[in-house]
Amino acid sequence: MIKRSMGMAALILAVAGGMTAWPVTHAQAAEASVDCDLKFNLTGWSILYKHAEGSGAISCKNGQHSAVKINVVGGGLTAGKFRIDNGKGEITHVRGIEDVFGDYVQAGAEAGVVKSGTVQLLTKGTTSLALEGTGEGINLGVSVGKFTISKP
């Protein structure tokens, strides 16, 4: 009886061990989270209304990549003109590059004369976009807006 129980336990362990080696299904792979990087250039202005346009490229850790267009609109107590060169962004909590595209909520305070910089955290549902960049211009104020990433 003990030998029979030991044999059954060994069989159960072998089957359980073999199941962990099964390949991941397509549905399980779709649930996996991928990180993506954004590189961009942006120019804009604000006088109560904020508007900026730019372009860039996204590359994801799973090998997907795409050129992108960036559009920023918003409002608040802002005034200025600015340019961000060689900006960088880190996008987290996406399943693939298609989840990157869309509108992100933006809120921030800006202050800069001649050389300016920005660090912002934006969200779109559970997706987060952390931006950083330096540039030139004059920009002062507080604003809320929409940061849109789209295909060119």
Buried (B, 14 or more C-beta within 10 A) or exposed (E): EEEEEEEEEEEEEEEEEEEEEEEEEEEEEEEEEBEBBBBBBBBBBBEEEBBBEBEBEBBBEBEBEBEBBBBBBBEBEBBBBBBBEEBBBBBEBBBBBEBBBBBBBBBBEBEBEEEBEBEBBBEBEEBBBBBEBBBBBBBBBEBEBBBBBEEE
